[in-house]
Amino acid sequence: MAPNSHEVGIPLWYMMCKTKSGSRHEKIALHMALKFMFDKMDNVCPNAIVIDKSWTKYNAIRNVITEDPCCWQITNGEMKQISCKILLCWFHVKNAWVDDLLPKVNASERNQLY
């Protein structure tokens, strides 16, 4: 996403991929698409990439980021990630929190925890 003239974030790129469960097609397609986009952006990398809660997407993106030198900087002999942080979207974080975590907490403690 990038800010428009009103400072509102708009998506620059997104991809949808449908495949049979358990196949590697989604991971391969995502890896190829991201690699293509990164190559076209030259030395420009996004600050963050927002995903849903898919391990397939996370692993494909992580592989591309790991291979891209623009995402990393050597500081005191140590590699430090400087761009392309992978973030879980707020909608999915909130849903996981409300659906998965809160039901496991005593009713009297839910408001304080939330």
N, CA, C and O atoms as CSV, one atom per row, in Angstrom:
chain,resi,resn,atom,element,x,y,z
A,1,MET,N,N,0.850,-1.173,0.000
A,1,MET,CA,C,0.000,0.000,0.000
A,1,MET,C,C,0.894,1.234,0.000
A,1,MET,O,O,2.029,1.218,0.476
A,2,ALA,N,N,0.346,2.274,-0.541
A,2,ALA,CA,C,1.033,3.571,-0.525
A,2,ALA,C,C,-0.026,4.644,-0.282
A,2,ALA,O,O,-1.190,4.454,-0.636
A,3,PRO,N,N,0.366,5.771,0.320
A,3,PRO,CA,C,-0.627,6.824,0.565
A,3,PRO,C,C,-0.999,7.534,-0.731
A,3,PRO,O,O,-0.145,7.793,-1.579
A,4,ASN,N,N,-2.293,7.845,-0.873
A,4,ASN,CA,C,-2.728,8.654,-2.009
A,4,ASN,C,C,-2.613,10.127,-1.636
A,4,ASN,O,O,-2.017,10.456,-0.610
A,5,SER,N,N,-3.172,11.016,-2.447
A,5,SER,CA,C,-3.052,12.455,-2.192
A,5,SER,C,C,-3.752,12.892,-0.903
A,5,SER,O,O,-3.489,13.983,-0.398
A,6,HIS,N,N,-4.639,12.051,-0.369
A,6,HIS,CA,C,-5.335,12.356,0.886
A,6,HIS,C,C,-4.723,11.594,2.061
A,6,HIS,O,O,-5.322,11.523,3.135
A,7,GLU,N,N,-3.526,11.022,1.859
A,7,GLU,CA,C,-2.809,10.268,2.886
A,7,GLU,C,C,-3.559,9.009,3.329
A,7,GLU,O,O,-3.396,8.555,4.462
A,8,VAL,N,N,-4.374,8.451,2.444
A,8,VAL,CA,C,-5.090,7.211,2.718
A,8,VAL,C,C,-4.350,6.095,1.986
A,8,VAL,O,O,-4.053,6.216,0.797
A,9,GLY,N,N,-4.056,5.009,2.700
A,9,GLY,CA,C,-3.338,3.902,2.087
A,9,GLY,C,C,-4.181,3.180,1.054
A,9,GLY,O,O,-5.333,2.830,1.311
A,10,ILE,N,N,-3.598,2.960,-0.115
A,10,ILE,CA,C,-4.277,2.201,-1.170
A,10,ILE,C,C,-3.370,1.041,-1.580
A,10,ILE,O,O,-2.149,1.192,-1.602
A,11,PRO,N,N,-3.955,-0.114,-1.903
A,11,PRO,CA,C,-3.127,-1.256,-2.315
A,11,PRO,C,C,-2.420,-0.974,-3.633
A,11,PRO,O,O,-3.021,-0.429,-4.560
A,12,LEU,N,N,-1.160,-1.339,-3.719
A,12,LEU,CA,C,-0.424,-1.226,-4.961
A,12,LEU,C,C,-0.520,-2.507,-5.769
A,12,LEU,O,O,-0.529,-2.485,-7.000
A,13,TRP,N,N,-0.590,-3.609,-5.067
A,13,TRP,CA,C,-0.588,-4.900,-5.729
A,13,TRP,C,C,-1.181,-5.938,-4.806
A,13,TRP,O,O,-0.925,-5.923,-3.602
A,14,TYR,N,N,-1.963,-6.828,-5.352
A,14,TYR,CA,C,-2.421,-7.984,-4.601
A,14,TYR,C,C,-2.628,-9.124,-5.575
A,14,TYR,O,O,-2.797,-8.912,-6.776
A,15,MET,N,N,-2.614,-10.319,-5.053
A,15,MET,CA,C,-2.724,-11.503,-5.885
A,15,MET,C,C,-3.709,-12.460,-5.256
A,15,MET,O,O,-3.741,-12.626,-4.037
A,16,MET,N,N,-4.508,-13.084,-6.091
A,16,MET,CA,C,-5.427,-14.110,-5.619
A,16,MET,C,C,-5.072,-15.395,-6.355
A,16,MET,O,O,-4.835,-15.390,-7.563
A,17,CYS,N,N,-5.040,-16.478,-5.620
A,17,CYS,CA,C,-4.655,-17.754,-6.205
A,17,CYS,C,C,-5.548,-18.834,-5.623
A,17,CYS,O,O,-5.674,-18.951,-4.404
A,18,LYS,N,N,-6.160,-19.614,-6.481
A,18,LYS,CA,C,-7.007,-20.699,-6.016
A,18,LYS,C,C,-6.372,-22.009,-6.466
A,18,LYS,O,O,-5.990,-22.154,-7.627
A,19,THR,N,N,-6.264,-22.940,-5.563
A,19,THR,CA,C,-5.647,-24.217,-5.884
A,19,THR,C,C,-6.223,-25.303,-4.999
A,19,THR,O,O,-6.901,-25.020,-4.012
A,20,LYS,N,N,-5.957,-26.515,-5.350
A,20,LYS,CA,C,-6.403,-27.637,-4.525
A,20,LYS,C,C,-5.631,-27.644,-3.215
A,20,LYS,O,O,-4.438,-27.339,-3.191
A,21,SER,N,N,-6.291,-27.982,-2.154
A,21,SER,CA,C,-5.657,-28.033,-0.842
A,21,SER,C,C,-4.494,-29.023,-0.853
A,21,SER,O,O,-4.621,-30.142,-1.350
A,22,GLY,N,N,-3.380,-28.603,-0.309
A,22,GLY,CA,C,-2.221,-29.488,-0.207
A,22,GLY,C,C,-1.281,-29.421,-1.394
A,22,GLY,O,O,-0.183,-29.975,-1.332
A,23,SER,N,N,-1.681,-28.752,-2.485
A,23,SER,CA,C,-0.773,-28.662,-3.627
A,23,SER,C,C,0.213,-27.521,-3.399
A,23,SER,O,O,-0.020,-26.645,-2.566
A,24,ARG,N,N,1.304,-27.539,-4.138
A,24,ARG,CA,C,2.330,-26.506,-3.999
A,24,ARG,C,C,2.125,-25.363,-4.991
A,24,ARG,O,O,2.947,-24.449,-5.047
A,25,HIS,N,N,1.039,-25.396,-5.780
A,25,HIS,CA,C,0.847,-24.404,-6.829
A,25,HIS,C,C,0.753,-22.987,-6.283
A,25,HIS,O,O,1.317,-22.062,-6.868
A,26,GLU,N,N,0.052,-22.804,-5.176
A,26,GLU,CA,C,-0.091,-21.463,-4.607
A,26,GLU,C,C,1.269,-20.911,-4.197
A,26,GLU,O,O,1.585,-19.756,-4.484
A,27,LYS,N,N,2.073,-21.728,-3.530
A,27,LYS,CA,C,3.388,-21.278,-3.089
A,27,LYS,C,C,4.276,-20.929,-4.285
A,27,LYS,O,O,4.966,-19.910,-4.276
A,28,ILE,N,N,4.254,-21.770,-5.300
A,28,ILE,CA,C,5.074,-21.524,-6.491
A,28,ILE,C,C,4.609,-20.260,-7.207
A,28,ILE,O,O,5.436,-19.436,-7.598
A,29,ALA,N,N,3.288,-20.094,-7.387
A,29,ALA,CA,C,2.754,-18.916,-8.069
A,29,ALA,C,C,3.077,-17.645,-7.292
A,29,ALA,O,O,3.467,-16.638,-7.883
A,30,LEU,N,N,2.920,-17.686,-5.990
A,30,LEU,CA,C,3.211,-16.517,-5.166
A,30,LEU,C,C,4.694,-16.177,-5.204
A,30,LEU,O,O,5.055,-15.006,-5.317
A,31,HIS,N,N,5.547,-17.173,-5.111
A,31,HIS,CA,C,6.996,-16.950,-5.177
A,31,HIS,C,C,7.371,-16.313,-6.513
A,31,HIS,O,O,8.138,-15.352,-6.549
A,32,MET,N,N,6.833,-16.844,-7.611
A,32,MET,CA,C,7.150,-16.305,-8.933
A,32,MET,C,C,6.651,-14.866,-9.081
A,32,MET,O,O,7.368,-14.011,-9.601
A,33,ALA,N,N,5.428,-14.599,-8.626
A,33,ALA,CA,C,4.858,-13.257,-8.745
A,33,ALA,C,C,5.638,-12.247,-7.911
A,33,ALA,O,O,5.927,-11.145,-8.379
A,34,LEU,N,N,5.978,-12.613,-6.685
A,34,LEU,CA,C,6.749,-11.700,-5.834
A,34,LEU,C,C,8.148,-11.459,-6.383
A,34,LEU,O,O,8.633,-10.328,-6.386
A,35,LYS,N,N,8.787,-12.511,-6.843
A,35,LYS,CA,C,10.132,-12.376,-7.429
A,35,LYS,C,C,10.077,-11.427,-8.622
A,35,LYS,O,O,10.951,-10.573,-8.774
A,36,PHE,N,N,9.057,-11.570,-9.471
A,36,PHE,CA,C,8.874,-10.693,-10.620
A,36,PHE,C,C,8.694,-9.242,-10.162
A,36,PHE,O,O,9.327,-8.333,-10.698
A,37,MET,N,N,7.823,-9.034,-9.165
A,37,MET,CA,C,7.575,-7.674,-8.673
A,37,MET,C,C,8.832,-7.063,-8.071
A,37,MET,O,O,9.132,-5.895,-8.319
A,38,PHE,N,N,9.564,-7.831,-7.291
A,38,PHE,CA,C,10.790,-7.319,-6.677
A,38,PHE,C,C,11.822,-6.964,-7.737
A,38,PHE,O,O,12.509,-5.949,-7.621
A,39,ASP,N,N,11.935,-7.794,-8.770
A,39,ASP,CA,C,12.877,-7.498,-9.852
A,39,ASP,C,C,12.493,-6.213,-10.570
A,39,ASP,O,O,13.372,-5.436,-10.944
A,40,LYS,N,N,11.211,-5.974,-10.769
A,40,LYS,CA,C,10.733,-4.761,-11.453
A,40,LYS,C,C,10.907,-3.509,-10.599
A,40,LYS,O,O,11.030,-2.410,-11.138
A,41,MET,N,N,10.918,-3.657,-9.281
A,41,MET,CA,C,11.029,-2.500,-8.386
A,41,MET,C,C,12.478,-2.062,-8.200
A,41,MET,O,O,12.732,-1.049,-7.548
A,42,ASP,N,N,13.427,-2.800,-8.758
A,42,ASP,CA,C,14.848,-2.486,-8.628
A,42,ASP,C,C,15.262,-2.460,-7.168
A,42,ASP,O,O,15.167,-3.475,-6.478
A,43,ASN,N,N,15.722,-1.310,-6.690
A,43,ASN,CA,C,16.215,-1.195,-5.316
A,43,ASN,C,C,15.165,-0.640,-4.358
A,43,ASN,O,O,15.497,-0.228,-3.246
A,44,VAL,N,N,13.917,-0.627,-4.773
A,44,VAL,CA,C,12.842,-0.132,-3.921
A,44,VAL,C,C,12.123,-1.333,-3.312
A,44,VAL,O,O,11.672,-2.226,-4.029
A,45,CYS,N,N,12.022,-1.346,-2.002
A,45,CYS,CA,C,11.329,-2.435,-1.307
A,45,CYS,C,C,10.248,-1.857,-0.414
A,45,CYS,O,O,10.430,-0.787,0.168
A,46,PRO,N,N,9.128,-2.548,-0.299
A,46,PRO,CA,C,8.087,-2.072,0.612
A,46,PRO,C,C,8.536,-2.195,2.064
A,46,PRO,O,O,9.342,-3.062,2.401
A,47,ASN,N,N,8.014,-1.329,2.913
A,47,ASN,CA,C,8.318,-1.427,4.340
A,47,ASN,C,C,7.728,-2.696,4.928
A,47,ASN,O,O,8.337,-3.336,5.785
A,48,ALA,N,N,6.534,-3.057,4.463
A,48,ALA,CA,C,5.854,-4.220,5.023
A,48,ALA,C,C,4.988,-4.881,3.959
A,48,ALA,O,O,4.562,-4.250,2.992
A,49,ILE,N,N,4.744,-6.164,4.167
A,49,ILE,CA,C,3.819,-6.932,3.344
A,49,ILE,C,C,2.781,-7.505,4.299
A,49,ILE,O,O,3.127,-8.197,5.257
A,50,VAL,N,N,1.507,-7.217,4.037
A,50,VAL,CA,C,0.422,-7.642,4.918
A,50,VAL,C,C,-0.233,-8.882,4.318
A,50,VAL,O,O,-0.609,-8.899,3.146
A,51,ILE,N,N,-0.361,-9.919,5.145
A,51,ILE,CA,C,-0.947,-11.180,4.679
A,51,ILE,C,C,-2.057,-11.623,5.627
A,51,ILE,O,O,-2.206,-11.106,6.735
A,52,ASP,N,N,-2.834,-12.604,5.151
A,52,ASP,CA,C,-3.783,-13.248,6.051
A,52,ASP,C,C,-3.012,-14.316,6.815
A,52,ASP,O,O,-1.782,-14.327,6.775
A,53,LYS,N,N,-3.700,-15.204,7.502
A,53,LYS,CA,C,-2.998,-16.168,8.352
A,53,LYS,C,C,-2.669,-17.465,7.614
A,53,LYS,O,O,-2.998,-18.554,8.085
A,54,SER,N,N,-2.025,-17.344,6.465
A,54,SER,CA,C,-1.663,-18.495,5.647
A,54,SER,C,C,-0.167,-18.781,5.760
A,54,SER,O,O,0.664,-17.932,5.437
A,55,TRP,N,N,0.163,-19.982,6.222
A,55,TRP,CA,C,1.580,-20.376,6.294
A,55,TRP,C,C,2.181,-20.496,4.906
A,55,TRP,O,O,3.371,-20.242,4.723
A,56,THR,N,N,1.373,-20.880,3.925
A,56,THR,CA,C,1.858,-20.986,2.546
A,56,THR,C,C,2.329,-19.630,2.053
A,56,THR,O,O,3.420,-19.510,1.494
A,57,LYS,N,N,1.505,-18.606,2.260
A,57,LYS,CA,C,1.887,-17.255,1.842
A,57,LYS,C,C,3.104,-16.772,2.630
A,57,LYS,O,O,4.039,-16.209,2.061
A,58,TYR,N,N,3.081,-16.996,3.925
A,58,TYR,CA,C,4.206,-16.558,4.750
A,58,TYR,C,C,5.523,-17.168,4.256
A,58,TYR,O,O,6.511,-16.456,4.077
A,59,ASN,N,N,5.531,-18.475,4.039
A,59,ASN,CA,C,6.762,-19.147,3.621
A,59,ASN,C,C,7.221,-18.695,2.238
A,59,ASN,O,O,8.419,-18.510,2.021
A,60,ALA,N,N,6.290,-18.515,1.299
A,60,ALA,CA,C,6.666,-18.053,-0.040
A,60,ALA,C,C,7.252,-16.646,0.017
A,60,ALA,O,O,8.278,-16.371,-0.605
A,61,ILE,N,N,6.604,-15.762,0.762
A,61,ILE,CA,C,7.096,-14.383,0.889
A,61,ILE,C,C,8.440,-14.368,1.601
A,61,ILE,O,O,9.358,-13.658,1.189
A,62,ARG,N,N,8.558,-15.143,2.659
A,62,ARG,CA,C,9.814,-15.200,3.418
A,62,ARG,C,C,10.977,-15.646,2.521
A,62,ARG,O,O,12.080,-15.109,2.619
A,63,ASN,N,N,10.726,-16.631,1.646
A,63,ASN,CA,C,11.768,-17.091,0.729
A,63,ASN,C,C,12.224,-15.977,-0.213
A,63,ASN,O,O,13.422,-15.805,-0.436
A,64,VAL,N,N,11.281,-15.227,-0.760
A,64,VAL,CA,C,11.631,-14.134,-1.670
A,64,VAL,C,C,12.393,-13.046,-0.928
A,64,VAL,O,O,13.392,-12.531,-1.430
A,65,ILE,N,N,11.927,-12.699,0.256
A,65,ILE,CA,C,12.584,-11.652,1.047
A,65,ILE,C,C,14.008,-12.070,1.413
A,65,ILE,O,O,14.932,-11.259,1.354
A,66,THR,N,N,14.177,-13.320,1.785
A,66,THR,CA,C,15.497,-13.815,2.168
A,66,THR,C,C,16.483,-13.719,1.008
A,66,THR,O,O,17.672,-13.482,1.218
A,67,GLU,N,N,15.988,-13.904,-0.218
A,67,GLU,CA,C,16.844,-13.870,-1.404
A,67,GLU,C,C,17.122,-12.459,-1.894
A,67,GLU,O,O,18.037,-12.273,-2.697
A,68,ASP,N,N,16.371,-11.455,-1.446
A,68,ASP,CA,C,16.489,-10.102,-1.983
A,68,ASP,C,C,17.450,-9.256,-1.144
A,68,ASP,O,O,17.174,-9.003,0.028
A,69,PRO,N,N,18.568,-8.816,-1.717
A,69,PRO,CA,C,19.544,-8.040,-0.948
A,69,PRO,C,C,19.035,-6.666,-0.512
A,69,PRO,O,O,19.578,-6.095,0.433
A,70,CYS,N,N,18.015,-6.117,-1.167
A,70,CYS,CA,C,17.478,-4.810,-0.775
A,70,CYS,C,C,16.770,-4.856,0.573
A,70,CYS,O,O,16.563,-3.819,1.203
A,71,CYS,N,N,16.400,-6.047,1.017
A,71,CYS,CA,C,15.678,-6.196,2.280
A,71,CYS,C,C,16.619,-6.278,3.479
A,71,CYS,O,O,16.169,-6.264,4.624
A,72,TRP,N,N,17.910,-6.361,3.220
A,72,TRP,CA,C,18.874,-6.629,4.288
A,72,TRP,C,C,20.012,-5.629,4.282
A,72,TRP,O,O,20.352,-5.052,3.249
A,73,GLN,N,N,20.595,-5.435,5.457
A,73,GLN,CA,C,21.741,-4.553,5.618
A,73,GLN,C,C,22.701,-5.225,6.587
A,73,GLN,O,O,22.278,-5.825,7.575
A,74,ILE,N,N,23.980,-5.125,6.306
A,74,ILE,CA,C,24.965,-5.685,7.224
A,74,ILE,C,C,25.358,-4.597,8.215
A,74,ILE,O,O,25.853,-3.539,7.826
A,75,THR,N,N,25.133,-4.866,9.491
A,75,THR,CA,C,25.465,-3.937,10.567
A,75,THR,C,C,26.315,-4.675,11.579
A,75,THR,O,O,25.871,-5.661,12.167
A,76,ASN,N,N,27.533,-4.206,11.786
A,76,ASN,CA,C,28.477,-4.847,12.713
A,76,ASN,C,C,28.639,-6.334,12.404
A,76,ASN,O,O,28.692,-7.164,13.312
A,77,GLY,N,N,28.717,-6.661,11.115
A,77,GLY,CA,C,28.905,-8.041,10.696
A,77,GLY,C,C,27.674,-8.918,10.810
A,77,GLY,O,O,27.750,-10.128,10.599
A,78,GLU,N,N,26.539,-8.317,11.144
A,78,GLU,CA,C,25.303,-9.085,11.327
A,78,GLU,C,C,24.255,-8.604,10.322
A,78,GLU,O,O,24.090,-7.403,10.109
A,79,MET,N,N,23.542,-9.571,9.702
A,79,MET,CA,C,22.483,-9.229,8.757
A,79,MET,C,C,21.257,-8.738,9.534
A,79,MET,O,O,20.798,-9.387,10.473
A,80,LYS,N,N,20.741,-7.580,9.121
A,80,LYS,CA,C,19.571,-7.005,9.766
A,80,LYS,C,C,18.527,-6.702,8.694
A,80,LYS,O,O,18.834,-6.079,7.677
A,81,GLN,N,N,17.292,-7.148,8.929
A,81,GLN,CA,C,16.228,-6.885,7.969
A,81,GLN,C,C,15.814,-5.426,8.065
A,81,GLN,O,O,15.483,-4.940,9.147
A,82,ILE,N,N,15.831,-4.719,6.925
A,82,ILE,CA,C,15.517,-3.288,6.918
A,82,ILE,C,C,14.214,-2.968,6.189
A,82,ILE,O,O,13.711,-1.848,6.287
A,83,SER,N,N,13.669,-3.927,5.466
A,83,SER,CA,C,12.393,-3.686,4.790
A,83,SER,C,C,11.663,-5.010,4.589
A,83,SER,O,O,12.180,-6.080,4.908
A,84,CYS,N,N,10.465,-4.912,4.060
A,84,CYS,CA,C,9.626,-6.085,3.769
A,84,CYS,C,C,9.291,-6.909,5.006
A,84,CYS,O,O,9.344,-8.139,4.971
A,85,LYS,N,N,8.951,-6.244,6.079
A,85,LYS,CA,C,8.479,-6.965,7.264
A,85,LYS,C,C,7.144,-7.624,6.925
A,85,LYS,O,O,6.307,-7.021,6.253
A,86,ILE,N,N,6.947,-8.831,7.376
A,86,ILE,CA,C,5.702,-9.539,7.105
A,86,ILE,C,C,4.765,-9.323,8.288
A,86,ILE,O,O,5.072,-9.695,9.420
A,87,LEU,N,N,3.621,-8.718,8.003
A,87,LEU,CA,C,2.645,-8.410,9.040
A,87,LEU,C,C,1.355,-9.174,8.799
A,87,LEU,O,O,0.936,-9.366,7.658
A,88,LEU,N,N,0.740,-9.601,9.873
A,88,LEU,CA,C,-0.567,-10.241,9.792
A,88,LEU,C,C,-1.619,-9.134,9.842
A,88,LEU,O,O,-1.538,-8.239,10.683
A,89,CYS,N,N,-2.595,-9.190,8.953
A,89,CYS,CA,C,-3.582,-8.110,8.892
A,89,CYS,C,C,-4.394,-8.046,10.188
A,89,CYS,O,O,-4.623,-9.058,10.850
A,90,TRP,N,N,-4.818,-6.840,10.527
A,90,TRP,CA,C,-5.518,-6.588,11.783
A,90,TRP,C,C,-6.788,-7.417,11.886
A,90,TRP,O,O,-7.093,-7.934,12.961
A,91,PHE,N,N,-7.531,-7.555,10.803
A,91,PHE,CA,C,-8.764,-8.340,10.804
A,91,PHE,C,C,-8.489,-9.763,11.276
A,91,PHE,O,O,-9.233,-10.294,12.102
A,92,HIS,N,N,-7.436,-10.384,10.765
A,92,HIS,CA,C,-7.121,-11.759,11.133
A,92,HIS,C,C,-6.569,-11.853,12.562
A,92,HIS,O,O,-6.832,-12.828,13.266
A,93,VAL,N,N,-5.820,-10.862,12.978
A,93,VAL,CA,C,-5.320,-10.841,14.361
A,93,VAL,C,C,-6.501,-10.743,15.324
A,93,VAL,O,O,-6.586,-11.496,16.294
A,94,LYS,N,N,-7.408,-9.810,15.046
A,94,LYS,CA,C,-8.566,-9.619,15.930
A,94,LYS,C,C,-9.439,-10.868,15.963
A,94,LYS,O,O,-9.892,-11.281,17.030
A,95,ASN,N,N,-9.677,-11.470,14.800
A,95,ASN,CA,C,-10.485,-12.688,14.771
A,95,ASN,C,C,-9.840,-13.814,15.560
A,95,ASN,O,O,-10.522,-14.515,16.308
A,96,ALA,N,N,-8.545,-13.995,15.405
A,96,ALA,CA,C,-7.856,-15.050,16.151
A,96,ALA,C,C,-7.942,-14.769,17.645
A,96,ALA,O,O,-8.151,-15.684,18.442
A,97,TRP,N,N,-7.783,-13.516,18.023
A,97,TRP,CA,C,-7.852,-13.116,19.430
A,97,TRP,C,C,-9.236,-13.421,20.003
A,97,TRP,O,O,-9.360,-14.048,21.054
A,98,VAL,N,N,-10.266,-12.971,19.303
A,98,VAL,CA,C,-11.640,-13.120,19.793
A,98,VAL,C,C,-12.117,-14.569,19.705
A,98,VAL,O,O,-12.750,-15.074,20.633
A,99,ASP,N,N,-11.812,-15.238,18.588
A,99,ASP,CA,C,-12.326,-16.599,18.380
A,99,ASP,C,C,-11.511,-17.680,19.083
A,99,ASP,O,O,-12.072,-18.673,19.547
A,100,ASP,N,N,-10.198,-17.497,19.168
A,100,ASP,CA,C,-9.337,-18.564,19.682
A,100,ASP,C,C,-8.842,-18.339,21.109
A,100,ASP,O,O,-8.747,-19.290,21.884
A,101,LEU,N,N,-8.530,-17.113,21.458
A,101,LEU,CA,C,-7.926,-16.866,22.772
A,101,LEU,C,C,-8.957,-16.565,23.852
A,101,LEU,O,O,-8.955,-17.194,24.910
A,102,LEU,N,N,-9.827,-15.615,23.589
A,102,LEU,CA,C,-10.776,-15.196,24.627
A,102,LEU,C,C,-11.647,-16.331,25.166
A,102,LEU,O,O,-11.897,-16.354,26.371
A,103,PRO,N,N,-12.124,-17.273,24.351
A,103,PRO,CA,C,-12.937,-18.360,24.905
A,103,PRO,C,C,-12.182,-19.237,25.908
A,103,PRO,O,O,-12.810,-19.952,26.689
A,104,LYS,N,N,-10.869,-19.194,25.899
A,104,LYS,CA,C,-10.073,-20.013,26.820
A,104,LYS,C,C,-9.810,-19.306,28.147
A,104,LYS,O,O,-9.199,-19.879,29.049
A,105,VAL,N,N,-10.266,-18.077,28.263
A,105,VAL,CA,C,-10.036,-17.275,29.465
A,105,VAL,C,C,-11.339,-17.210,30.256
A,105,VAL,O,O,-12.424,-17.175,29.676
A,106,ASN,N,N,-11.227,-17.194,31.570
A,106,ASN,CA,C,-12.413,-17.065,32.416
A,106,ASN,C,C,-13.212,-15.832,32.018
A,106,ASN,O,O,-12.644,-14.785,31.711
A,107,ALA,N,N,-14.524,-15.964,32.024
A,107,ALA,CA,C,-15.403,-14.874,31.617
A,107,ALA,C,C,-15.125,-13.588,32.396
A,107,ALA,O,O,-15.199,-12.494,31.835
A,108,SER,N,N,-14.809,-13.714,33.673
A,108,SER,CA,C,-14.560,-12.528,34.504
A,108,SER,C,C,-13.272,-11.805,34.112
A,108,SER,O,O,-13.114,-10.632,34.448
A,109,GLU,N,N,-12.359,-12.458,33.420
A,109,GLU,CA,C,-11.076,-11.863,33.059
A,109,GLU,C,C,-10.992,-11.416,31.594
A,109,GLU,O,O,-9.998,-10.810,31.193
A,110,ARG,N,N,-12.019,-11.709,30.796
A,110,ARG,CA,C,-11.975,-11.432,29.362
A,110,ARG,C,C,-11.858,-9.945,29.045
A,110,ARG,O,O,-11.048,-9.551,28.206
A,111,ASN,N,N,-12.663,-9.117,29.711
A,111,ASN,CA,C,-12.592,-7.674,29.430
A,111,ASN,C,C,-11.235,-7.109,29.751
A,111,ASN,O,O,-10.704,-6.305,28.985
A,112,GLN,N,N,-10.668,-7.504,30.852
A,112,GLN,CA,C,-9.354,-6.986,31.230
A,112,GLN,C,C,-8.288,-7.445,30.233
A,112,GLN,O,O,-7.415,-6.665,29.852
A,113,LEU,N,N,-8.359,-8.690,29.820
A,113,LEU,CA,C,-7.398,-9.224,28.867
A,113,LEU,C,C,-7.549,-8.552,27.512
A,113,LEU,O,O,-6.560,-8.184,26.877
A,114,TYR,N,N,-8.810,-8.392,27.068
A,114,TYR,CA,C,-9.055,-7.795,25.752
A,114,TYR,C,C,-8.628,-6.340,25.746
A,114,TYR,O,O,-8.756,-5.663,24.726
